[in-house]
Amino acid sequence: MARIVVVGSVAQDDVVWLHQPLREGRHLDGGLRKLRLGGGGANTAIPLCHAGHHVQLVAAVGADPVGEWLLATLEAVGVDTGLVARVPGESTRSLILLDPEGERTIVNLHRCPTPRAVECLRSAADAVYVRSRDLDLADALAERARDGLVVAHVPPLAEGSRPAGVLLGSAADLPPEFLADPWAAGRAIAGDALRSVVVTLGAQGALAAHGEQRLRVPAAQVEVVDSTGAGDVFAAGLVHALVEGRAMAEALRTAVAWGAEAVRSEHLPGAEAIRSLA
């Protein structure tokens, strides 16, 4: 079991299942509506807990009943919430619109102020995963990257903003110039600590770049039920495999398998599914 710190958001998702694809200017019919736990940090922390790791989540929730519910839900699945800050006001809330093909559209209704994570990154851990746009983390990440595994999500794309051994991003969120040469772009963002740049490609799988080398792993063809959080679960699979000491080729296959399991599940894969893939 590894000690892993995850920096990211935790949210209450209000999910609406649509009967038709989302399209501008149309009147749409919705079916089932449900409130559930969400947020990039939570969606990564929970599968890592299912895989047997001790996971500390660095996030913020509001001083409201939603915040109480979010904390209780995280703790029920084993996430260590000791580094989750309670801040005045409302918790983060999002509206998730799911179309009949399982594709999601996310509408952020309210964002909780992000807590300062610098001191939290200095807590004892075997690995750190950061899914935050906070530009004040560079020095703390550089310190961690000298001693252990740091995986950081991009964006942000500012030069020197994410010293990390592995940068991870979605092709849908990255500009063409980054995708044209992920290694060169990643080196500008992460510096000398960088070992690999991983880019998720949706239904086409994922690739990892190191210098001129490119490693690509296709995704299994599965029925898509709900794509919400699939990238976060991919990140969890990648961190899990790397902290276990696996080579990037095997880590990428593990991450792709976890991501595929996420889209064929309603939201996040359960503990049994994750353990079968770990």
Buried (B, 14 or more C-beta within 10 A) or exposed (E): EBBBBBBBBBBBBBBBBBEEEEEEEEEEEEEEEEEBBBBBBBBBBBBBBBBBBBBBBBBBBBEBEBBBBBBEBBEEBBBBBEBBBBBEEBBBBBEBBBBEEBBBEEEEBBBBEBBEBBEBBEEEBBBBBBBBBBEEBBEBBBBBBEEBBBBBBBBBBEEEBBBBBBBBBBBEBBEEEBBEEBBEBBBBBBBEBBBBBBBBBBEEBBBBBBEEEEBBBEBEEBEBBBBBBBBBBBBBBBBBBBBBEBEBEBBBBBBBBBBBBBBBBBBBBBBEBBEEBB
